[in-house]
């Protein structure tokens, strides 16, 4: 049935108003769809939004055939995907890759794609989109209960009327966009919205075209079978998290900063950053981690295992979870049992499947970055400065889980680990023996018959007290993929660059020439790639002999750091000082403020050893509290 509606309450309407389509008339067909009263309709349109500062447009066509079945077709200039759902099967068709990921049988009991109520499952309450979908849901219910020609209820619309710039010619009459409104209306069932940098154009037809039918998967497409519940859960939770990343609400942009304590753990907010102190056995550390960071861990899991996995399927045509499973099978024999115990305790505290976290924790095998160390003749007073730039996919929202961990494991060295909630390995860290570590990803993805990079990094923080011991650990351990590292020791001002692949390892001393890095710089190790390396070396040479904390931070600024810069860290290992900058939703880490932390103050020990400081300098932490 077609819907064409226009009238005003009680017949109050001016000639000018009669010549325009009201907001009420434009949105009623959409509200009718949302109400679920009609099981068949067609929705078409496009959405334009920025990703990494560049506008991206996605065109969509949605046809619903029944309460169980629909076809959603999404098209981007570089990507395409069809989501086809029937009562018995769900398929993600990837036309550009000539592949279809499909599952048959029963769907999940939650996080499924059944059309009824789907907005509540795929739009997060922490996203700014939620207030609009909540409004639409409320209006759809009100619309069903009221006369189809009546004005939409003012008590629902009034709170949004200012932002949408809607006006009523008279109290109780229909609503119209005023001058400067983000809405553009041409006819009932058509709506254009521009809010901030997001443009959405939608049209709805309540009658399916006569030739409308479920798209037929072309012959010759490779078919990859996946459990239907897994496929739908991944897509549902992936979109849920994507709404937070693309349109973060106040809970994410201005999170509550209350400090908390649990047994064997403490959350402190320092300069707007999370700092979590953990101590004890692997079980105690994992449990406290989960208790203190449950929301952040959930977002991290959804970012990696669902949002990234969904995007990866569309862009690369591969089922990411299969890659992670393959990696885990080869990597897991090389993970210490104490780390696996901690992961299992963390999973229990988060009420998630332990294998989910095991898979999540091999994800850092994909990180890429830059780093340097300078000392002696290169710096003011000869102090050693170790800079670490983590460049990796701010677009999947890992910054919402950014956390600096201060960990005191029973029987092992204490350390600082600049990382993310739910990750137990390390990519950036410094231990109580003044040893600091940073990694840079290279090529060779898929070479996983060795110790996971993040596990090796954490083992070094826990087990090594000198640079020589770190080098020995790397030399003697089976390694994965291609990685580069900068290691430094503040006790001796020693530093080394490392190039490591499974079959070989190379240590690059300060000032040494290397075929990939070019001429060396005295008392310097600098690792990066391409123009970023050239800029980093140029900056070090320009400031050689005058590098201090602020200059060292500047060395890591754009364009040495990429737009996808997740975090920057400057270590001053001799003093236990380190400076951390994390990306926001709109700016890379290099453009954010640094927060100054000190490992020994946070551990409440003297820099000369694990001797307790006088009580006047801080509260002694009791591992049994």
C-alpha positions as CSV (number, residue, x, y, z in Angstrom):
1,X,0.0,0.0,0.0
2,X,1.4,3.4,-0.9
3,X,1.4,6.1,1.7
4,X,0.9,9.8,0.7
5,X,0.0,11.8,3.8
6,X,-0.4,15.5,4.3
7,X,-2.8,17.5,6.6
8,X,-2.5,19.6,9.7
9,X,-4.2,19.0,13.1
10,X,-7.6,20.6,13.3
11,X,-7.2,21.8,9.7
12,X,-5.0,24.8,10.7
13,X,-2.8,25.3,7.7
14,X,-1.5,28.3,5.6
15,X,-1.3,28.5,1.9
16,X,2.5,28.5,2.1
17,X,2.4,25.4,4.3
18,X,0.1,23.6,2.0
19,X,2.7,24.0,-0.8
20,X,5.3,22.2,1.3
21,X,5.7,18.7,2.5
22,X,5.7,18.6,6.3
23,X,8.2,16.7,8.4
24,X,5.3,14.6,9.7
25,X,4.4,13.5,6.2
26,X,8.0,12.8,5.1
27,X,8.8,10.6,8.0
28,X,5.5,8.7,8.5
29,X,6.4,6.0,5.9
30,X,9.7,5.5,7.7
31,X,7.9,5.3,11.1
32,X,5.5,2.8,9.6
33,X,8.4,0.6,8.6
34,X,10.0,0.9,12.0
35,X,6.8,-0.1,13.7
36,X,7.0,-3.5,12.1
37,X,3.4,-3.4,11.0
38,X,4.3,-4.0,7.4
39,X,6.7,-6.8,6.6
40,X,7.5,-5.8,3.1
41,X,9.0,-2.5,1.8
42,X,12.0,-1.2,-0.1
43,X,14.4,1.4,1.3
44,X,17.1,3.0,-0.8
45,X,19.6,5.8,-0.2
46,X,23.2,6.7,0.6
47,X,25.3,7.8,3.5
48,X,28.4,10.0,3.3
49,X,30.7,10.2,6.3
50,X,34.4,10.9,7.0
51,X,37.0,8.2,7.7
52,X,40.5,9.4,8.6
53,X,39.5,12.8,7.4
54,X,38.3,11.6,3.9
55,X,34.6,11.5,2.9
56,X,33.3,8.0,2.1
57,X,30.0,7.3,0.4
58,X,28.1,4.1,0.8
59,X,24.9,3.4,-1.3
60,X,22.3,1.1,0.1
61,X,19.2,-0.8,-1.1
62,X,17.2,-2.8,1.4
63,X,14.2,-5.0,0.5
64,X,12.3,-6.8,3.2
65,X,10.2,-9.7,2.0
66,X,8.8,-11.2,5.2
67,X,9.3,-11.2,9.0
68,X,12.4,-13.4,8.5
69,X,13.9,-12.4,5.2
70,X,15.5,-9.3,3.6
71,X,18.2,-8.3,1.2
72,X,20.6,-5.5,2.0
73,X,23.0,-4.4,-0.7
74,X,25.8,-2.0,0.1
75,X,28.1,-0.4,-2.5
76,X,31.2,1.7,-2.1
77,X,33.5,2.9,-4.9
78,X,36.0,0.2,-3.7
79,X,33.9,-2.3,-1.9
80,X,30.6,-4.1,-2.2
81,X,28.6,-6.5,0.0
82,X,25.2,-8.1,0.0
83,X,23.6,-9.4,3.2
84,X,20.9,-11.9,2.3
85,X,18.8,-13.4,5.1
86,X,16.0,-15.9,4.9
87,X,14.3,-18.1,7.5
88,X,16.9,-20.8,7.0
89,X,20.1,-19.1,6.0
90,X,22.2,-16.0,6.2
91,X,24.8,-15.1,3.5
92,X,27.3,-12.3,3.2
93,X,28.0,-12.0,-0.5
94,X,31.2,-10.3,-1.6
95,X,30.8,-9.7,-5.4
96,X,34.2,-8.1,-6.0
97,X,35.9,-11.2,-4.5
98,X,33.4,-13.7,-6.0
99,X,33.0,-15.3,-2.6
100,X,30.0,-15.8,-0.3
101,X,30.2,-16.5,3.5
102,X,27.1,-18.3,4.5
103,X,25.5,-20.1,7.4
104,X,22.4,-22.3,7.6
105,X,20.1,-23.4,10.4
106,X,19.4,-21.8,13.7
107,X,20.6,-18.2,14.4
108,X,21.9,-17.0,17.7
109,X,19.4,-16.3,20.6
110,X,20.9,-12.8,20.9
111,X,23.0,-10.6,18.6
112,X,21.0,-12.0,15.6
113,X,19.8,-10.2,12.5
114,X,16.1,-10.9,12.7
115,X,14.5,-7.7,11.4
116,X,12.1,-7.1,14.3
117,X,13.8,-4.8,16.8
118,X,17.1,-4.8,15.0
119,X,17.9,-1.1,15.7
120,X,18.1,-1.9,19.4
121,X,20.7,-4.5,18.7
122,X,22.9,-2.8,16.2
123,X,22.9,0.8,17.6
124,X,24.9,1.3,20.8
125,X,23.5,3.4,23.6
126,X,27.0,4.9,23.8
127,X,26.7,6.3,20.3
128,X,25.2,9.7,19.3
129,X,23.1,7.8,16.8
130,X,21.2,6.2,19.7
131,X,19.2,9.3,20.6
132,X,17.9,9.5,17.0
133,X,17.0,5.8,16.7
134,X,15.3,6.1,20.1
135,X,13.4,9.1,18.9
136,X,12.4,7.2,15.7
137,X,11.3,4.1,17.7
138,X,9.2,6.3,20.0
139,X,7.7,8.2,17.1
140,X,6.9,4.9,15.3
141,X,5.0,3.6,18.2
142,X,3.1,6.9,18.6
143,X,2.4,7.0,14.9
144,X,0.8,3.6,15.0
145,X,-1.5,4.7,17.9
146,X,-2.5,8.0,16.4
147,X,-4.5,9.2,13.4
148,X,-2.3,8.9,10.3
149,X,-3.1,12.5,9.4
150,X,-2.5,13.9,12.8
151,X,0.6,15.9,13.7
152,X,3.4,14.0,15.4
153,X,3.4,14.3,19.2
154,X,5.1,17.5,20.4
155,X,6.2,16.0,23.7
156,X,8.5,13.7,21.7
157,X,9.7,16.1,19.0
158,X,10.1,19.3,21.1
159,X,13.4,18.3,22.7
160,X,14.9,17.7,19.2
161,X,13.2,20.6,17.4
162,X,15.9,23.1,18.2
163,X,18.7,20.9,16.8
164,X,16.6,19.9,13.7
165,X,15.3,23.4,13.4
166,X,11.7,22.4,13.2
167,X,8.8,24.8,13.6
168,X,5.1,24.6,13.9
169,X,3.0,27.4,12.3
170,X,0.5,27.0,15.2
171,X,0.5,24.9,18.4
172,X,-0.5,21.4,17.6
173,X,0.0,21.7,13.8
174,X,2.4,19.8,11.6
175,X,6.2,20.4,11.8
176,X,8.2,22.0,9.0
177,X,12.0,22.5,8.6
178,X,13.0,26.1,9.2
179,X,15.7,28.0,7.5
180,X,19.1,26.4,8.2
181,X,17.6,23.1,9.2
182,X,19.8,20.0,8.6
183,X,16.7,18.4,7.0
184,X,15.7,18.6,3.3
185,X,12.3,17.2,2.3
186,X,10.9,16.8,-1.2
187,X,8.0,14.4,-0.7
188,X,6.5,11.9,1.7
189,X,8.9,8.9,2.2
190,X,12.0,11.0,1.3
191,X,14.4,12.5,3.8
192,X,17.8,14.1,3.6
193,X,19.8,14.8,6.8
194,X,23.1,16.5,7.3
195,X,24.5,16.6,10.8
196,X,28.1,17.6,11.3
197,X,30.0,15.8,8.5
198,X,27.5,13.1,8.0
199,X,25.0,13.2,5.1
200,X,22.2,10.7,4.8
201,X,19.6,10.5,2.0
202,X,16.8,7.9,2.2
203,X,13.7,7.0,0.3
204,X,11.1,4.4,1.3
205,X,8.4,2.6,-0.7
206,X,5.8,0.7,1.1
207,X,5.1,-1.5,-1.9
208,X,7.8,-3.7,-3.2
209,X,8.3,-3.4,-7.0
210,X,6.7,-6.2,-8.9
211,X,10.0,-7.7,-9.9
212,X,11.5,-7.5,-6.4
213,X,13.0,-10.8,-5.2
214,X,16.0,-12.1,-3.3
215,X,19.1,-11.6,-5.3
216,X,20.6,-14.7,-6.9
217,X,24.2,-15.5,-6.0
218,X,26.0,-15.8,-9.3
219,X,27.4,-19.1,-10.4
220,X,31.1,-19.6,-9.8
221,X,31.3,-17.8,-6.5
222,X,33.4,-19.6,-3.9
223,X,31.2,-20.6,-0.9
224,X,32.7,-20.5,2.6
225,X,30.6,-22.2,5.3
226,X,30.4,-20.5,8.7
227,X,28.1,-21.2,11.6
228,X,25.1,-19.0,11.1
229,X,25.1,-17.9,14.8
230,X,28.7,-16.9,14.5
231,X,28.2,-15.0,11.2
232,X,25.2,-13.1,12.5
233,X,26.8,-12.4,15.9
234,X,29.9,-11.0,14.2
235,X,27.9,-8.7,11.9
236,X,25.5,-7.6,14.6
237,X,28.1,-6.8,17.2
238,X,30.4,-5.3,14.5
239,X,27.8,-2.8,13.5
240,X,27.0,-2.1,17.1
241,X,30.6,-1.2,17.8
242,X,30.9,0.8,14.6
243,X,28.1,3.1,15.7
244,X,30.3,4.0,18.7
245,X,33.4,4.5,16.6
246,X,31.8,6.6,13.9
247,X,29.5,8.7,16.2
248,X,30.9,8.5,19.8
249,X,28.6,9.8,22.5
250,X,29.6,11.6,25.7
251,X,30.3,8.3,27.5
252,X,33.2,7.8,25.1
253,X,34.4,11.3,24.4
254,X,34.2,12.4,28.1
255,X,34.2,9.2,30.1
256,X,33.6,9.1,33.8
257,X,36.9,9.4,35.7
258,X,36.2,7.8,39.0
259,X,39.1,5.9,40.7
260,X,38.3,2.3,41.8
261,X,39.9,-0.4,43.8
262,X,39.4,-4.2,43.8
263,X,41.4,-7.0,45.3
264,X,44.8,-6.9,43.6
265,X,43.9,-4.0,41.4
266,X,43.4,-0.3,41.2
267,X,42.1,2.1,38.5
268,X,43.5,5.6,38.6
269,X,42.7,8.4,36.2
270,X,45.8,10.6,35.6
271,X,45.5,13.5,33.2
272,X,42.4,12.0,31.6
273,X,44.2,8.6,31.0
274,X,43.5,5.2,32.6
275,X,46.3,3.8,34.7
276,X,45.6,0.4,36.1
277,X,47.8,-1.2,38.9
278,X,47.7,-5.0,39.1
279,X,49.6,-7.4,41.3
280,X,49.7,-11.0,42.4
281,X,49.3,-14.4,40.8
282,X,48.2,-14.8,37.1
283,X,44.6,-15.5,38.4
284,X,44.6,-12.5,40.7
285,X,46.0,-10.2,37.9
286,X,43.5,-11.4,35.3
287,X,40.5,-11.2,37.6
288,X,41.3,-7.6,38.8
289,X,41.9,-6.6,35.1
290,X,38.5,-7.8,34.1
291,X,36.8,-6.2,37.2
292,X,38.3,-2.8,36.6
293,X,37.9,-2.6,32.8
294,X,34.9,-4.6,31.8
295,X,33.3,-1.9,29.5
296,X,36.6,-1.0,27.9
297,X,37.4,-4.7,27.4
298,X,34.0,-5.3,25.7
299,X,34.7,-2.4,23.3
300,X,38.1,-3.7,22.5
301,X,36.8,-7.2,21.8
302,X,34.0,-5.8,19.6
303,X,36.5,-3.5,17.8
304,X,38.9,-6.4,16.8
305,X,36.8,-9.5,16.6
306,X,33.6,-8.0,15.2
307,X,34.0,-4.5,13.6
308,X,37.4,-5.2,12.2
309,X,36.4,-8.7,11.2
310,X,33.4,-7.4,9.3
311,X,35.4,-4.7,7.5
312,X,38.1,-7.2,6.7
313,X,35.6,-9.6,5.2
314,X,34.2,-6.8,2.9
315,X,37.6,-5.3,2.0
316,X,39.7,-8.5,1.7
317,X,37.1,-11.1,1.0
318,X,38.4,-13.2,3.9
319,X,36.9,-14.5,7.1
320,X,39.2,-12.9,9.7
321,X,38.4,-15.4,12.5
322,X,39.7,-18.2,10.3
323,X,43.1,-16.4,10.0
324,X,43.2,-15.8,13.8
325,X,42.4,-19.5,14.5
326,X,45.2,-20.5,12.2
327,X,47.6,-18.1,13.9
328,X,46.5,-19.3,17.4
329,X,47.1,-23.0,16.6
330,X,50.7,-22.2,15.7
331,X,51.4,-19.6,18.3
332,X,49.7,-21.1,21.4
333,X,52.4,-23.8,22.2
334,X,54.9,-20.9,22.7
335,X,52.7,-18.9,25.2
336,X,53.8,-19.5,28.8
337,X,51.2,-21.2,31.0
338,X,51.2,-18.3,33.4
339,X,50.0,-16.0,30.7
340,X,47.3,-18.4,29.6
341,X,46.2,-18.7,33.3
342,X,45.9,-14.9,33.4
343,X,43.9,-14.8,30.2
344,X,41.5,-17.5,31.4
345,X,41.0,-15.5,34.7
346,X,40.4,-12.3,32.7
347,X,37.8,-14.1,30.5
348,X,36.0,-15.4,33.6
349,X,35.9,-11.9,35.1
350,X,34.5,-10.6,31.8
351,X,32.1,-13.5,31.4
352,X,33.3,-14.3,27.9
353,X,34.6,-17.5,26.3
354,X,38.3,-17.9,27.2
355,X,39.1,-18.8,23.5
356,X,37.7,-15.4,22.5
357,X,40.4,-13.7,24.5
358,X,43.0,-16.1,23.3
359,X,42.2,-15.1,19.7
360,X,42.1,-11.4,20.6
361,X,45.6,-11.6,22.1
362,X,47.3,-12.7,18.9
363,X,45.9,-9.7,17.0
364,X,49.0,-7.5,17.8
365,X,50.8,-9.7,15.2
366,X,49.5,-7.0,12.8
367,X,50.9,-3.8,14.4
368,X,53.2,-1.3,12.5
369,X,55.1,1.6,13.9
370,X,58.3,3.8,14.3
371,X,60.9,4.2,17.1
372,X,64.2,5.7,18.2
373,X,66.7,5.9,21.0
374,X,69.1,8.7,21.6
375,X,71.7,9.3,24.3
376,X,75.1,10.6,25.3
377,X,76.3,13.1,22.6
378,X,72.9,13.4,21.1
379,X,71.1,14.6,24.2
380,X,71.2,17.3,26.9
381,X,73.3,15.9,29.8
382,X,73.8,12.5,28.0
383,X,70.3,11.3,29.1
384,X,68.9,8.3,27.2
385,X,65.5,8.9,25.6
386,X,63.6,6.1,23.9
387,X,60.6,7.1,21.7
388,X,58.0,4.7,20.5
389,X,55.3,5.5,17.9
390,X,52.4,3.0,17.5
391,X,50.7,3.5,14.2
392,X,47.7,1.2,13.7
393,X,44.1,1.6,12.7
394,X,42.6,4.3,14.9
395,X,39.5,3.7,12.7
396,X,38.6,0.5,14.7
397,X,38.4,2.5,18.0
398,X,41.1,0.8,20.1
399,X,41.6,4.2,21.7
400,X,38.5,3.7,23.7
401,X,40.3,0.9,25.6
402,X,43.7,2.6,25.9
403,X,45.2,1.8,29.3
404,X,48.6,2.0,30.9
405,X,49.1,-1.0,33.1
406,X,51.5,-1.2,36.1
407,X,51.9,-4.9,36.8
408,X,53.7,-6.6,39.7
409,X,53.5,-10.4,39.0
410,X,54.5,-12.7,41.8
411,X,58.0,-14.0,41.2
412,X,58.8,-11.8,38.2
413,X,59.9,-8.2,37.5
414,X,57.4,-5.4,37.7
415,X,56.7,-3.3,34.6
416,X,54.7,-0.6,32.8
417,X,52.8,-1.8,29.8
418,X,51.2,0.9,27.6
419,X,48.4,-1.1,26.0
420,X,44.6,-1.8,25.8
421,X,42.0,-3.4,28.0
422,X,41.7,-7.1,27.5
423,X,45.2,-7.4,25.9
424,X,47.6,-9.3,28.2
425,X,50.7,-9.1,26.0
426,X,52.8,-6.0,25.4
427,X,53.8,-3.8,22.4
428,X,55.2,-0.9,24.4
429,X,56.8,-1.2,27.9
430,X,59.5,-0.6,30.5
431,X,60.4,-2.6,33.5
432,X,61.8,-1.9,37.0
433,X,65.3,-2.6,35.8
434,X,65.2,0.5,33.6
435,X,64.9,-1.6,30.4
436,X,62.5,-0.2,27.7
437,X,61.0,-1.9,24.6
438,X,59.1,-0.9,21.5
439,X,58.2,-2.9,18.4
440,X,57.5,-2.2,14.7
441,X,55.7,-4.6,12.4
442,X,57.1,-5.7,9.1
443,X,56.1,-8.2,6.5
444,X,55.6,-12.0,6.6
445,X,52.1,-12.2,8.0
446,X,51.3,-15.9,8.3
447,X,54.7,-17.0,9.6
448,X,53.4,-17.9,13.0
449,X,55.4,-20.9,14.1
450,X,57.0,-19.2,17.0
451,X,56.4,-17.0,20.1
452,X,53.8,-14.3,19.6
453,X,55.5,-10.9,19.4
454,X,53.4,-9.5,22.2
455,X,54.2,-12.5,24.4
456,X,57.9,-12.2,23.7
457,X,57.8,-8.5,24.7
458,X,56.0,-9.2,27.9
459,X,58.4,-12.0,28.8
460,X,61.3,-9.6,28.3
461,X,59.7,-7.1,30.7
462,X,59.1,-9.8,33.3
463,X,62.3,-11.8,32.9
464,X,65.1,-9.5,31.8
465,X,67.1,-7.1,33.8
466,X,69.7,-6.1,31.2
467,X,69.8,-5.3,27.5
468,X,72.1,-8.4,27.0
469,X,69.4,-10.6,28.5
470,X,66.7,-9.1,26.2
471,X,68.9,-9.8,23.2
472,X,69.6,-13.3,24.3
473,X,65.8,-13.9,24.7
474,X,65.2,-12.8,21.2
475,X,68.1,-14.8,19.8
476,X,67.1,-18.0,21.5
477,X,63.3,-17.9,20.9
478,X,61.5,-19.1,17.8
479,X,60.2,-15.9,16.2
480,X,57.2,-15.0,14.0
481,X,56.8,-12.8,10.9
482,X,59.1,-9.9,10.4
483,X,59.5,-7.4,13.2
484,X,61.7,-4.5,14.1
485,X,62.5,-3.3,17.6
486,X,64.2,-0.7,19.6
487,X,65.5,-1.8,23.0
488,X,67.2,0.4,25.5
489,X,68.8,0.2,29.0
490,X,68.8,3.3,31.2
491,X,71.3,1.9,33.6
492,X,74.1,1.8,31.0
493,X,72.7,4.0,28.2
494,X,72.9,1.0,25.9
495,X,70.5,0.8,22.9
496,X,70.0,-1.5,20.0
497,X,67.8,-1.8,16.9
498,X,66.6,-5.2,15.9
499,X,65.5,-6.8,12.7
500,X,64.0,-10.2,13.3
501,X,62.4,-12.8,11.0
502,X,61.8,-16.5,11.9
503,X,65.1,-17.6,10.3
504,X,67.4,-14.8,11.3
505,X,68.0,-11.9,13.6
506,X,70.2,-8.8,13.2
507,X,71.2,-6.3,15.9
508,X,71.9,-2.8,14.8
509,X,74.1,-0.8,17.1
510,X,74.0,3.0,17.7
511,X,75.3,5.0,14.8
512,X,75.7,2.0,12.5
513,X,75.0,2.1,8.8
514,X,72.3,-0.3,7.6
515,X,71.2,-1.0,4.1
516,X,67.5,-0.3,5.0
517,X,68.2,2.7,7.3
518,X,71.1,4.4,5.5
519,X,73.9,6.3,7.3
520,X,73.8,6.1,11.0
521,X,73.7,9.0,13.4
522,X,76.1,9.1,16.4
523,X,74.6,7.8,19.7
524,X,71.3,7.1,17.9
525,X,69.2,4.2,16.8
526,X,66.3,5.3,14.5
527,X,63.8,2.9,12.9
528,X,60.9,3.7,10.6
529,X,60.2,3.5,6.9
530,X,60.1,5.7,3.8
531,X,59.6,9.4,4.2
532,X,58.9,9.0,7.9
533,X,62.4,7.6,8.5
534,X,63.9,10.5,6.4
535,X,62.0,13.0,8.5
536,X,62.9,11.4,11.8
537,X,66.6,11.3,10.9
538,X,66.5,14.9,9.7
539,X,65.0,16.0,12.9
540,X,67.5,14.1,15.1
541,X,70.4,15.6,13.1
542,X,68.9,19.1,13.4
543,X,68.7,18.8,17.2
544,X,71.6,16.5,17.9
545,X,73.2,17.4,21.2
546,X,70.2,19.4,22.3
547,X,67.6,16.7,22.7
548,X,65.6,16.8,25.9
549,X,62.1,15.6,26.9
550,X,60.2,18.2,24.8
551,X,62.4,17.8,21.8
552,X,62.1,14.0,22.0
553,X,58.3,14.4,21.9
554,X,58.6,16.6,18.9
555,X,60.7,14.0,17.1
556,X,57.5,11.8,17.2
557,X,55.1,14.4,15.9
558,X,53.5,14.3,12.5
559,X,54.5,13.2,9.9
560,X,56.8,10.8,11.7
561,X,53.6,9.6,13.3
562,X,50.9,8.6,10.8
563,X,47.3,9.7,10.8
564,X,46.5,6.3,12.3
565,X,48.7,7.0,15.3
566,X,47.2,5.1,18.3
567,X,49.8,6.0,20.9
568,X,53.2,7.7,21.4
569,X,55.4,7.0,24.4
570,X,58.6,8.6,25.5
571,X,60.7,6.6,28.0
572,X,63.4,8.1,30.2
573,X,64.4,4.7,31.6
574,X,67.2,5.9,33.9
575,X,64.6,7.8,35.9
576,X,61.6,5.5,35.4
577,X,59.8,8.4,33.7
578,X,57.6,7.9,30.8
579,X,55.2,10.2,28.8
580,X,52.1,8.8,27.2
581,X,49.8,10.3,24.5
582,X,46.7,8.3,23.3
583,X,44.6,9.1,20.2
584,X,41.2,10.6,20.5
585,X,38.3,10.0,18.2
586,X,39.3,12.9,16.0
587,X,43.0,13.3,16.5
588,X,46.1,11.0,16.3
589,X,48.1,10.5,19.5
590,X,50.9,12.9,18.2
591,X,48.4,15.8,18.4
592,X,47.2,14.9,21.9
593,X,48.6,16.0,25.3
594,X,51.2,13.7,26.9
595,X,50.7,12.5,30.5
596,X,53.8,12.2,32.7
597,X,54.1,9.0,34.8
598,X,56.8,7.5,36.8
599,X,57.1,3.7,37.2
600,X,58.8,3.7,40.6
601,X,56.3,6.2,42.1
602,X,53.4,4.0,40.8
603,X,55.1,0.9,42.2
604,X,55.8,2.8,45.4
605,X,59.4,1.6,45.4
606,X,62.8,3.4,45.2
607,X,64.4,3.7,41.7
608,X,67.4,1.9,43.2
609,X,65.5,-1.3,44.0
610,X,62.3,-2.7,45.4
611,X,62.8,-1.1,48.7
612,X,59.6,0.6,50.0
613,X,59.6,4.3,50.0
614,X,58.8,6.2,53.2
615,X,55.1,6.2,53.9
616,X,54.9,9.9,53.6
617,X,55.5,9.6,49.8
618,X,52.6,7.4,49.1
619,X,50.4,4.6,50.3
620,X,52.0,1.2,50.4
621,X,50.0,-1.3,48.4
622,X,49.2,-4.6,50.1
623,X,48.9,-7.4,47.6
624,X,46.4,-9.2,49.9
625,X,43.9,-6.3,50.0
